[in-house]
Amino acid sequence: APAEINLGEVVRHTEDDMTIVECFDPANDRCAISRACRLRGVLGEALAAWLAVLDRYTLADLVENERALVRLLL
């Protein structure tokens, strides 16, 4: 049922990896400034916030205006 499909879970299950910058993956991190750079922490916080917002919604929330959506698609 749409009300049981959490958007955060969908993203986590459909995205192969959340490595938005090289330093998120220590095995492949070749960045010369990783040890001193603060960007990884900022982006990690942003990613967590983005997923937290998605976790508050379900598929039902996105399609509650079904008639308007259908009219636009016809």
N, CA, C and O atoms as a Maestro MAE file, in Angstrom:
{
 s_m_m2io_version
 :::
 2.0.0
}

f_m_ct {
 s_m_title
 :::
 protein
 m_atom[296] {
  # First column is atom index #
  i_m_mmod_type
  r_m_x_coord
  r_m_y_coord
  r_m_z_coord
  i_m_residue_number
  s_m_chain_name
  s_m_pdb_residue_name
  s_m_pdb_atom_name
  i_m_atomic_number
  :::
  1 25 0.842 -1.189 0.000 1 A "ALA " " N  " 7
  2 3 0.000 0.000 0.000 1 A "ALA " " CA " 6
  3 2 0.882 1.246 0.000 1 A "ALA " " C  " 6
  4 15 1.915 1.261 0.669 1 A "ALA " " O  " 8
  5 25 0.503 2.278 -0.726 2 A "PRO " " N  " 7
  6 3 1.320 3.494 -0.802 2 A "PRO " " CA " 6
  7 2 1.667 4.086 0.566 2 A "PRO " " C  " 6
  8 15 2.756 4.633 0.740 2 A "PRO " " O  " 8
  9 25 0.771 3.986 1.521 3 A "ALA " " N  " 7
  10 3 1.038 4.543 2.855 3 A "ALA " " CA " 6
  11 2 2.117 3.771 3.606 3 A "ALA " " C  " 6
  12 15 2.629 4.250 4.618 3 A "ALA " " O  " 8
  13 25 2.460 2.603 3.130 4 A "GLU " " N  " 7
  14 3 3.483 1.789 3.781 4 A "GLU " " CA " 6
  15 2 4.836 1.861 3.076 4 A "GLU " " C  " 6
  16 15 5.797 1.219 3.500 4 A "GLU " " O  " 8
  17 25 4.909 2.639 2.005 5 A "ILE " " N  " 7
  18 3 6.156 2.748 1.241 5 A "ILE " " CA " 6
  19 2 6.855 4.041 1.633 5 A "ILE " " C  " 6
  20 15 6.472 5.125 1.193 5 A "ILE " " O  " 8
  21 25 7.871 3.916 2.456 6 A "ASN " " N  " 7
  22 3 8.617 5.066 2.960 6 A "ASN " " CA " 6
  23 2 9.634 5.533 1.921 6 A "ASN " " C  " 6
  24 15 10.391 4.732 1.373 6 A "ASN " " O  " 8
  25 25 9.641 6.834 1.657 7 A "LEU " " N  " 7
  26 3 10.525 7.369 0.620 7 A "LEU " " CA " 6
  27 2 12.008 7.221 0.963 7 A "LEU " " C  " 6
  28 15 12.823 6.948 0.081 7 A "LEU " " O  " 8
  29 25 12.355 7.397 2.214 8 A "GLY " " N  " 7
  30 3 13.749 7.216 2.617 8 A "GLY " " CA " 6
  31 2 14.224 5.800 2.369 8 A "GLY " " C  " 6
  32 15 15.344 5.584 1.907 8 A "GLY " " O  " 8
  33 25 13.378 4.840 2.674 9 A "GLU " " N  " 7
  34 3 13.729 3.443 2.438 9 A "GLU " " CA " 6
  35 2 13.876 3.161 0.950 9 A "GLU " " C  " 6
  36 15 14.773 2.423 0.541 9 A "GLU " " O  " 8
  37 25 12.999 3.744 0.141 10 A "VAL " " N  " 7
  38 3 13.084 3.550 -1.313 10 A "VAL " " CA " 6
  39 2 14.435 4.041 -1.821 10 A "VAL " " C  " 6
  40 15 15.101 3.346 -2.588 10 A "VAL " " O  " 8
  41 25 14.838 5.228 -1.397 11 A "VAL " " N  " 7
  42 3 16.126 5.777 -1.838 11 A "VAL " " CA " 6
  43 2 17.274 4.887 -1.380 11 A "VAL " " C  " 6
  44 15 18.182 4.591 -2.157 11 A "VAL " " O  " 8
  45 25 17.238 4.465 -0.135 12 A "ARG " " N  " 7
  46 3 18.318 3.611 0.377 12 A "ARG " " CA " 6
  47 2 18.405 2.283 -0.370 12 A "ARG " " C  " 6
  48 15 19.497 1.746 -0.556 12 A "ARG " " O  " 8
  49 25 17.255 1.749 -0.802 13 A "HIS " " N  " 7
  50 3 17.245 0.463 -1.504 13 A "HIS " " CA " 6
  51 2 17.532 0.590 -3.001 13 A "HIS " " C  " 6
  52 15 17.963 -0.376 -3.630 13 A "HIS " " O  " 8
  53 25 17.300 1.756 -3.570 14 A "THR " " N  " 7
  54 3 17.485 1.894 -5.016 14 A "THR " " CA " 6
  55 2 18.805 2.538 -5.400 14 A "THR " " C  " 6
  56 15 19.258 2.381 -6.534 14 A "THR " " O  " 8
  57 25 19.423 3.247 -4.496 15 A "GLU " " N  " 7
  58 3 20.719 3.848 -4.783 15 A "GLU " " CA " 6
  59 2 21.821 2.851 -4.444 15 A "GLU " " C  " 6
  60 15 21.882 2.337 -3.327 15 A "GLU " " O  " 8
  61 25 22.672 2.588 -5.397 16 A "ASP " " N  " 7
  62 3 23.762 1.641 -5.164 16 A "ASP " " CA " 6
  63 2 24.712 2.126 -4.088 16 A "ASP " " C  " 6
  64 15 25.235 1.342 -3.295 16 A "ASP " " O  " 8
  65 25 24.925 3.421 -4.074 17 A "ASP " " N  " 7
  66 3 25.864 3.931 -3.093 17 A "ASP " " CA " 6
  67 2 25.622 5.421 -2.887 17 A "ASP " " C  " 6
  68 15 25.252 6.144 -3.812 17 A "ASP " " O  " 8
  69 25 25.833 5.845 -1.691 18 A "MET " " N  " 7
  70 3 25.616 7.251 -1.326 18 A "MET " " CA " 6
  71 2 26.943 8.001 -1.271 18 A "MET " " C  " 6
  72 15 27.065 9.013 -0.581 18 A "MET " " O  " 8
  73 25 27.916 7.509 -1.989 19 A "THR " " N  " 7
  74 3 29.225 8.147 -2.024 19 A "THR " " CA " 6
  75 2 29.154 9.369 -2.926 19 A "THR " " C  " 6
  76 15 29.408 9.288 -4.127 19 A "THR " " O  " 8
  77 25 28.804 10.503 -2.328 20 A "ILE " " N  " 7
  78 3 28.649 11.707 -3.137 20 A "ILE " " CA " 6
  79 2 29.972 12.428 -3.372 20 A "ILE " " C  " 6
  80 15 30.083 13.261 -4.271 20 A "ILE " " O  " 8
  81 25 30.963 12.105 -2.567 21 A "VAL " " N  " 7
  82 3 32.321 12.591 -2.799 21 A "VAL " " CA " 6
  83 2 33.284 11.438 -2.530 21 A "VAL " " C  " 6
  84 15 32.971 10.511 -1.783 21 A "VAL " " O  " 8
  85 25 34.424 11.509 -3.132 22 A "GLU " " N  " 7
  86 3 35.423 10.438 -3.062 22 A "GLU " " CA " 6
  87 2 35.778 10.032 -1.633 22 A "GLU " " C  " 6
  88 15 35.968 8.848 -1.356 22 A "GLU " " O  " 8
  89 25 35.866 10.993 -0.736 23 A "CYS " " N  " 7
  90 3 36.309 10.687 0.631 23 A "CYS " " CA " 6
  91 2 35.266 9.940 1.455 23 A "CYS " " C  " 6
  92 15 35.576 9.502 2.563 23 A "CYS " " O  " 8
  93 25 34.039 9.776 0.955 24 A "PHE " " N  " 7
  94 3 33.046 8.964 1.650 24 A "PHE " " CA " 6
  95 2 33.416 7.481 1.585 24 A "PHE " " C  " 6
  96 15 32.911 6.677 2.368 24 A "PHE " " O  " 8
  97 25 34.284 7.129 0.665 25 A "ASP " " N  " 7
  98 3 34.697 5.737 0.485 25 A "ASP " " CA " 6
  99 2 36.192 5.618 0.780 25 A "ASP " " C  " 6
  100 15 37.016 5.822 -0.112 25 A "ASP " " O  " 8
  101 25 36.546 5.293 2.011 26 A "PRO " " N  " 7
  102 3 37.960 5.240 2.394 26 A "PRO " " CA " 6
  103 2 38.806 4.335 1.504 26 A "PRO " " C  " 6
  104 15 39.994 4.601 1.321 26 A "PRO " " O  " 8
  105 25 38.228 3.281 0.949 27 A "ALA " " N  " 7
  106 3 38.986 2.361 0.108 27 A "ALA " " CA " 6
  107 2 39.420 3.011 -1.212 27 A "ALA " " C  " 6
  108 15 40.417 2.605 -1.810 27 A "ALA " " O  " 8
  109 25 38.673 4.014 -1.660 28 A "ASN " " N  " 7
  110 3 38.985 4.661 -2.935 28 A "ASN " " CA " 6
  111 2 39.344 6.134 -2.797 28 A "ASN " " C  " 6
  112 15 39.424 6.851 -3.795 28 A "ASN " " O  " 8
  113 25 39.557 6.579 -1.590 29 A "ASP " " N  " 7
  114 3 39.860 7.991 -1.350 29 A "ASP " " CA " 6
  115 2 41.303 8.302 -1.730 29 A "ASP " " C  " 6
  116 15 42.246 7.833 -1.092 29 A "ASP " " O  " 8
  117 25 41.454 9.097 -2.772 30 A "ARG " " N  " 7
  118 3 42.791 9.503 -3.223 30 A "ARG " " CA " 6
  119 2 43.005 11.009 -3.020 30 A "ARG " " C  " 6
  120 15 44.004 11.571 -3.470 30 A "ARG " " O  " 8
  121 25 42.059 11.646 -2.341 31 A "CYS " " N  " 7
  122 3 42.126 13.094 -2.144 31 A "CYS " " CA " 6
  123 2 43.275 13.442 -1.201 31 A "CYS " " C  " 6
  124 15 43.408 12.868 -0.120 31 A "CYS " " O  " 8
  125 25 44.091 14.384 -1.628 32 A "ALA " " N  " 7
  126 3 45.277 14.776 -0.863 32 A "ALA " " CA " 6
  127 2 44.942 15.504 0.436 32 A "ALA " " C  " 6
  128 15 45.761 15.527 1.355 32 A "ALA " " O  " 8
  129 25 43.757 16.096 0.527 33 A "ILE " " N  " 7
  130 3 43.440 16.885 1.721 33 A "ILE " " CA " 6
  131 2 42.399 16.238 2.632 33 A "ILE " " C  " 6
  132 15 41.909 16.886 3.557 33 A "ILE " " O  " 8
  133 25 42.062 15.008 2.395 34 A "SER " " N  " 7
  134 3 41.003 14.342 3.168 34 A "SER " " CA " 6
  135 2 41.193 14.437 4.676 34 A "SER " " C  " 6
  136 15 40.227 14.660 5.406 34 A "SER " " O  " 8
  137 25 42.393 14.276 5.142 35 A "ARG " " N  " 7
  138 3 42.616 14.266 6.591 35 A "ARG " " CA " 6
  139 2 42.302 15.609 7.242 35 A "ARG " " C  " 6
  140 15 41.930 15.653 8.415 35 A "ARG " " O  " 8
  141 25 42.445 16.691 6.505 36 A "ALA " " N  " 7
  142 3 42.206 18.013 7.078 36 A "ALA " " CA " 6
  143 2 40.914 18.666 6.592 36 A "ALA " " C  " 6
  144 15 40.474 19.667 7.157 36 A "ALA " " O  " 8
  145 25 40.322 18.119 5.571 37 A "CYS " " N  " 7
  146 3 39.141 18.726 4.945 37 A "CYS " " CA " 6
  147 2 37.888 18.539 5.796 37 A "CYS " " C  " 6
  148 15 37.672 17.474 6.374 37 A "CYS " " O  " 8
  149 25 37.083 19.566 5.866 38 A "ARG " " N  " 7
  150 3 35.840 19.503 6.637 38 A "ARG " " CA " 6
  151 2 34.631 19.239 5.755 38 A "ARG " " C  " 6
  152 15 33.521 19.077 6.263 38 A "ARG " " O  " 8
  153 25 34.823 19.194 4.457 39 A "LEU " " N  " 7
  154 3 33.705 19.013 3.541 39 A "LEU " " CA " 6
  155 2 32.994 17.686 3.771 39 A "LEU " " C  " 6
  156 15 31.765 17.628 3.716 39 A "LEU " " O  " 8
  157 25 33.743 16.626 4.026 40 A "ARG " " N  " 7
  158 3 33.120 15.318 4.235 40 A "ARG " " CA " 6
  159 2 32.113 15.373 5.377 40 A "ARG " " C  " 6
  160 15 31.020 14.820 5.256 40 A "ARG " " O  " 8
  161 25 32.454 16.019 6.464 41 A "GLY " " N  " 7
  162 3 31.539 16.131 7.596 41 A "GLY " " CA " 6
  163 2 30.297 16.928 7.248 41 A "GLY " " C  " 6
  164 15 29.187 16.560 7.633 41 A "GLY " " O  " 8
  165 25 30.484 18.022 6.518 42 A "VAL " " N  " 7
  166 3 29.349 18.862 6.125 42 A "VAL " " CA " 6
  167 2 28.432 18.094 5.183 42 A "VAL " " C  " 6
  168 15 27.213 18.103 5.357 42 A "VAL " " O  " 8
  169 25 29.009 17.433 4.190 43 A "LEU " " N  " 7
  170 3 28.198 16.667 3.239 43 A "LEU " " CA " 6
  171 2 27.549 15.455 3.892 43 A "LEU " " C  " 6
  172 15 26.431 15.078 3.539 43 A "LEU " " O  " 8
  173 25 28.242 14.852 4.834 44 A "GLY " " N  " 7
  174 3 27.653 13.737 5.575 44 A "GLY " " CA " 6
  175 2 26.441 14.197 6.376 44 A "GLY " " C  " 6
  176 15 25.426 13.502 6.429 44 A "GLY " " O  " 8
  177 25 26.545 15.352 6.990 45 A "GLU " " N  " 7
  178 3 25.422 15.916 7.733 45 A "GLU " " CA " 6
  179 2 24.264 16.253 6.796 45 A "GLU " " C  " 6
  180 15 23.104 16.005 7.124 45 A "GLU " " O  " 8
  181 25 24.580 16.819 5.630 46 A "ALA " " N  " 7
  182 3 23.547 17.156 4.648 46 A "ALA " " CA " 6
  183 2 22.850 15.905 4.125 46 A "ALA " " C  " 6
  184 15 21.630 15.893 3.966 46 A "ALA " " O  " 8
  185 25 23.612 14.863 3.860 47 A "LEU " " N  " 7
  186 3 23.029 13.608 3.387 47 A "LEU " " CA " 6
  187 2 22.096 13.014 4.445 47 A "LEU " " C  " 6
  188 15 21.002 12.550 4.124 47 A "LEU " " O  " 8
  189 25 22.529 13.031 5.690 48 A "ALA " " N  " 7
  190 3 21.695 12.512 6.778 48 A "ALA " " CA " 6
  191 2 20.410 13.327 6.917 48 A "ALA " " C  " 6
  192 15 19.342 12.766 7.160 48 A "ALA " " O  " 8
  193 25 20.510 14.639 6.764 49 A "ALA " " N  " 7
  194 3 19.322 15.498 6.856 49 A "ALA " " CA " 6
  195 2 18.370 15.220 5.699 49 A "ALA " " C  " 6
  196 15 17.156 15.166 5.895 49 A "ALA " " O  " 8
  197 25 18.907 15.043 4.501 50 A "TRP " " N  " 7
  198 3 18.091 14.756 3.319 50 A "TRP " " CA " 6
  199 2 17.320 13.446 3.518 50 A "TRP " " C  " 6
  200 15 16.118 13.376 3.259 50 A "TRP " " O  " 8
  201 25 18.022 12.424 3.976 51 A "LEU " " N  " 7
  202 3 17.373 11.141 4.217 51 A "LEU " " CA " 6
  203 2 16.348 11.242 5.349 51 A "LEU " " C  " 6
  204 15 15.304 10.591 5.297 51 A "LEU " " O  " 8
  205 25 16.635 12.048 6.361 52 A "ALA " " N  " 7
  206 3 15.693 12.226 7.463 52 A "ALA " " CA " 6
  207 2 14.394 12.867 6.971 52 A "ALA " " C  " 6
  208 15 13.311 12.499 7.425 52 A "ALA " " O  " 8
  209 25 14.497 13.808 6.057 53 A "VAL " " N  " 7
  210 3 13.293 14.423 5.490 53 A "VAL " " CA " 6
  211 2 12.515 13.381 4.699 53 A "VAL " " C  " 6
  212 15 11.299 13.268 4.860 53 A "VAL " " O  " 8
  213 25 13.188 12.623 3.852 54 A "LEU " " N  " 7
  214 3 12.510 11.585 3.079 54 A "LEU " " CA " 6
  215 2 11.860 10.547 3.983 54 A "LEU " " C  " 6
  216 15 10.805 10.007 3.649 54 A "LEU " " O  " 8
  217 25 12.471 10.267 5.108 55 A "ASP " " N  " 7
  218 3 11.928 9.287 6.053 55 A "ASP " " CA " 6
  219 2 10.580 9.721 6.636 55 A "ASP " " C  " 6
  220 15 9.827 8.889 7.142 55 A "ASP " " O  " 8
  221 25 10.279 10.999 6.569 56 A "ARG " " N  " 7
  222 3 9.010 11.503 7.116 56 A "ARG " " CA " 6
  223 2 7.843 11.346 6.150 56 A "ARG " " C  " 6
  224 15 6.705 11.646 6.512 56 A "ARG " " O  " 8
  225 25 8.103 10.881 4.924 57 A "TYR " " N  " 7
  226 3 7.055 10.821 3.907 57 A "TYR " " CA " 6
  227 2 6.907 9.423 3.323 57 A "TYR " " C  " 6
  228 15 7.834 8.613 3.334 57 A "TYR " " O  " 8
  229 25 5.703 9.172 2.811 58 A "THR " " N  " 7
  230 3 5.421 7.914 2.127 58 A "THR " " CA " 6
  231 2 4.983 8.212 0.706 58 A "THR " " C  " 6
  232 15 4.760 9.366 0.338 58 A "THR " " O  " 8
  233 25 4.864 7.169 -0.078 59 A "LEU " " N  " 7
  234 3 4.370 7.317 -1.441 59 A "LEU " " CA " 6
  235 2 2.968 7.927 -1.443 59 A "LEU " " C  " 6
  236 15 2.628 8.697 -2.341 59 A "LEU " " O  " 8
  237 25 2.166 7.592 -0.457 60 A "ALA " " N  " 7
  238 3 0.811 8.152 -0.361 60 A "ALA " " CA " 6
  239 2 0.850 9.678 -0.258 60 A "ALA " " C  " 6
  240 15 -0.020 10.359 -0.800 60 A "ALA " " O  " 8
  241 25 1.847 10.209 0.430 61 A "ASP " " N  " 7
  242 3 1.974 11.665 0.545 61 A "ASP " " CA " 6
  243 2 2.198 12.319 -0.815 61 A "ASP " " C  " 6
  244 15 1.749 13.440 -1.054 61 A "ASP " " O  " 8
  245 25 2.888 11.622 -1.694 62 A "LEU " " N  " 7
  246 3 3.204 12.186 -3.006 62 A "LEU " " CA " 6
  247 2 2.041 12.131 -3.978 62 A "LEU " " C  " 6
  248 15 1.985 12.922 -4.919 62 A "LEU " " O  " 8
  249 25 1.123 11.220 -3.766 63 A "VAL " " N  " 7
  250 3 0.038 11.040 -4.735 63 A "VAL " " CA " 6
  251 2 -1.339 11.377 -4.156 63 A "VAL " " C  " 6
  252 15 -2.361 10.972 -4.711 63 A "VAL " " O  " 8
  253 25 -1.368 12.107 -3.060 64 A "GLU " " N  " 7
  254 3 -2.669 12.432 -2.474 64 A "GLU " " CA " 6
  255 2 -3.485 13.372 -3.356 64 A "GLU " " C  " 6
  256 15 -4.701 13.465 -3.190 64 A "GLU " " O  " 8
  257 25 -2.847 14.060 -4.279 65 A "ASN " " N  " 7
  258 3 -3.556 14.904 -5.247 65 A "ASN " " CA " 6
  259 2 -3.630 14.186 -6.600 65 A "ASN " " C  " 6
  260 15 -3.319 14.760 -7.644 65 A "ASN " " O  " 8
  261 25 -4.039 12.950 -6.554 66 A "GLU " " N  " 7
  262 3 -4.023 12.064 -7.722 66 A "GLU " " CA " 6
  263 2 -4.768 12.650 -8.924 66 A "GLU " " C  " 6
  264 15 -4.276 12.567 -10.049 66 A "GLU " " O  " 8
  265 25 -5.924 13.229 -8.708 67 A "ARG " " N  " 7
  266 3 -6.696 13.768 -9.838 67 A "ARG " " CA " 6
  267 2 -5.936 14.864 -10.566 67 A "ARG " " C  " 6
  268 15 -5.911 14.883 -11.797 67 A "ARG " " O  " 8
  269 25 -5.327 15.761 -9.840 68 A "ALA " " N  " 7
  270 3 -4.558 16.849 -10.465 68 A "ALA " " CA " 6
  271 2 -3.367 16.287 -11.232 68 A "ALA " " C  " 6
  272 15 -3.046 16.767 -12.319 68 A "ALA " " O  " 8
  273 25 -2.718 15.284 -10.678 69 A "LEU " " N  " 7
  274 3 -1.576 14.669 -11.355 69 A "LEU " " CA " 6
  275 2 -2.030 13.991 -12.644 69 A "LEU " " C  " 6
  276 15 -1.386 14.140 -13.683 69 A "LEU " " O  " 8
  277 25 -3.114 13.263 -12.585 70 A "VAL " " N  " 7
  278 3 -3.611 12.560 -13.776 70 A "VAL " " CA " 6
  279 2 -3.986 13.565 -14.867 70 A "VAL " " C  " 6
  280 15 -3.662 13.357 -16.037 70 A "VAL " " O  " 8
  281 25 -4.666 14.651 -14.492 71 A "ARG " " N  " 7
  282 3 -5.039 15.679 -15.496 71 A "ARG " " CA " 6
  283 2 -3.799 16.245 -16.189 71 A "ARG " " C  " 6
  284 15 -3.821 16.495 -17.394 71 A "ARG " " O  " 8
  285 25 -2.736 16.444 -15.443 72 A "LEU " " N  " 7
  286 3 -1.510 17.003 -16.030 72 A "LEU " " CA " 6
  287 2 -0.813 16.029 -16.957 72 A "LEU " " C  " 6
  288 15 -0.098 16.440 -17.871 72 A "LEU " " O  " 8
  289 25 -1.013 14.755 -16.730 73 A "LEU " " N  " 7
  290 3 -0.354 13.724 -17.536 73 A "LEU " " CA " 6
  291 2 -1.142 13.335 -18.774 73 A "LEU " " C  " 6
  292 15 -0.608 12.658 -19.652 73 A "LEU " " O  " 8
  293 25 -2.381 13.740 -18.861 74 A "LEU " " N  " 7
  294 3 -3.213 13.397 -20.022 74 A "LEU " " CA " 6
  295 2 -3.062 14.399 -21.139 74 A "LEU " " C  " 6
  296 15 -3.693 14.257 -22.186 74 A "LEU " " O  " 8
  :::
 }
 m_bond[295] {
  # First column is bond index #
  i_m_from
  i_m_to
  i_m_order
  :::
  1 1 2 1
  2 2 3 1
  3 3 4 2
  4 3 5 1
  5 5 6 1
  6 6 7 1
  7 7 8 2
  8 7 9 1
  9 9 10 1
  10 10 11 1
  11 11 12 2
  12 11 13 1
  13 13 14 1
  14 14 15 1
  15 15 16 2
  16 15 17 1
  17 17 18 1
  18 18 19 1
  19 19 20 2
  20 19 21 1
  21 21 22 1
  22 22 23 1
  23 23 24 2
  24 23 25 1
  25 25 26 1
  26 26 27 1
  27 27 28 2
  28 27 29 1
  29 29 30 1
  30 30 31 1
  31 31 32 2
  32 31 33 1
  33 33 34 1
  34 34 35 1
  35 35 36 2
  36 35 37 1
  37 37 38 1
  38 38 39 1
  39 39 40 2
  40 39 41 1
  41 41 42 1
  42 42 43 1
  43 43 44 2
  44 43 45 1
  45 45 46 1
  46 46 47 1
  47 47 48 2
  48 47 49 1
  49 49 50 1
  50 50 51 1
  51 51 52 2
  52 51 53 1
  53 53 54 1
  54 54 55 1
  55 55 56 2
  56 55 57 1
  57 57 58 1
  58 58 59 1
  59 59 60 2
  60 59 61 1
  61 61 62 1
  62 62 63 1
  63 63 64 2
  64 63 65 1
  65 65 66 1
  66 66 67 1
  67 67 68 2
  68 67 69 1
  69 69 70 1
  70 70 71 1
  71 71 72 2
  72 71 73 1
  73 73 74 1
  74 74 75 1
  75 75 76 2
  76 75 77 1
  77 77 78 1
  78 78 79 1
  79 79 80 2
  80 79 81 1
  81 81 82 1
  82 82 83 1
  83 83 84 2
  84 83 85 1
  85 85 86 1
  86 86 87 1
  87 87 88 2
  88 87 89 1
  89 89 90 1
  90 90 91 1
  91 91 92 2
  92 91 93 1
  93 93 94 1
  94 94 95 1
  95 95 96 2
  96 95 97 1
  97 97 98 1
  98 98 99 1
  99 99 100 2
  100 99 101 1
  101 101 102 1
  102 102 103 1
  103 103 104 2
  104 103 105 1
  105 105 106 1
  106 106 107 1
  107 107 108 2
  108 107 109 1
  109 109 110 1
  110 110 111 1
  111 111 112 2
  112 111 113 1
  113 113 114 1
  114 114 115 1
  115 115 116 2
  116 115 117 1
  117 117 118 1
  118 118 119 1
  119 119 120 2
  120 119 121 1
  121 121 122 1
  122 122 123 1
  123 123 124 2
  124 123 125 1
  125 125 126 1
  126 126 127 1
  127 127 128 2
  128 127 129 1
  129 129 130 1
  130 130 131 1
  131 131 132 2
  132 131 133 1
  133 133 134 1
  134 134 135 1
  135 135 136 2
  136 135 137 1
  137 137 138 1
  138 138 139 1
  139 139 140 2
  140 139 141 1
  141 141 142 1
  142 142 143 1
  143 143 144 2
  144 143 145 1
  145 145 146 1
  146 146 147 1
  147 147 148 2
  148 147 149 1
  149 149 150 1
  150 150 151 1
  151 151 152 2
  152 151 153 1
  153 153 154 1
  154 154 155 1
  155 155 156 2
  156 155 157 1
  157 157 158 1
  158 158 159 1
  159 159 160 2
  160 159 161 1
  161 161 162 1
  162 162 163 1
  163 163 164 2
  164 163 165 1
  165 165 166 1
  166 166 167 1
  167 167 168 2
  168 167 169 1
  169 169 170 1
  170 170 171 1
  171 171 172 2
  172 171 173 1
  173 173 174 1
  174 174 175 1
  175 175 176 2
  176 175 177 1
  177 177 178 1
  178 178 179 1
  179 179 180 2
  180 179 181 1
  181 181 182 1
  182 182 183 1
  183 183 184 2
  184 183 185 1
  185 185 186 1
  186 186 187 1
  187 187 188 2
  188 187 189 1
  189 189 190 1
  190 190 191 1
  191 191 192 2
  192 191 193 1
  193 193 194 1
  194 194 195 1
  195 195 196 2
  196 195 197 1
  197 197 198 1
  198 198 199 1
  199 199 200 2
  200 199 201 1
  201 201 202 1
  202 202 203 1
  203 203 204 2
  204 203 205 1
  205 205 206 1
  206 206 207 1
  207 207 208 2
  208 207 209 1
  209 209 210 1
  210 210 211 1
  211 211 212 2
  212 211 213 1
  213 213 214 1
  214 214 215 1
  215 215 216 2
  216 215 217 1
  217 217 218 1
  218 218 219 1
  219 219 220 2
  220 219 221 1
  221 221 222 1
  222 222 223 1
  223 223 224 2
  224 223 225 1
  225 225 226 1
  226 226 227 1
  227 227 228 2
  228 227 229 1
  229 229 230 1
  230 230 231 1
  231 231 232 2
  232 231 233 1
  233 233 234 1
  234 234 235 1
  235 235 236 2
  236 235 237 1
  237 237 238 1
  238 238 239 1
  239 239 240 2
  240 239 241 1
  241 241 242 1
  242 242 243 1
  243 243 244 2
  244 243 245 1
  245 245 246 1
  246 246 247 1
  247 247 248 2
  248 247 249 1
  249 249 250 1
  250 250 251 1
  251 251 252 2
  252 251 253 1
  253 253 254 1
  254 254 255 1
  255 255 256 2
  256 255 257 1
  257 257 258 1
  258 258 259 1
  259 259 260 2
  260 259 261 1
  261 261 262 1
  262 262 263 1
  263 263 264 2
  264 263 265 1
  265 265 266 1
  266 266 267 1
  267 267 268 2
  268 267 269 1
  269 269 270 1
  270 270 271 1
  271 271 272 2
  272 271 273 1
  273 273 274 1
  274 274 275 1
  275 275 276 2
  276 275 277 1
  277 277 278 1
  278 278 279 1
  279 279 280 2
  280 279 281 1
  281 281 282 1
  282 282 283 1
  283 283 284 2
  284 283 285 1
  285 285 286 1
  286 286 287 1
  287 287 288 2
  288 287 289 1
  289 289 290 1
  290 290 291 1
  291 291 292 2
  292 291 293 1
  293 293 294 1
  294 294 295 1
  295 295 296 2
  :::
 }
}
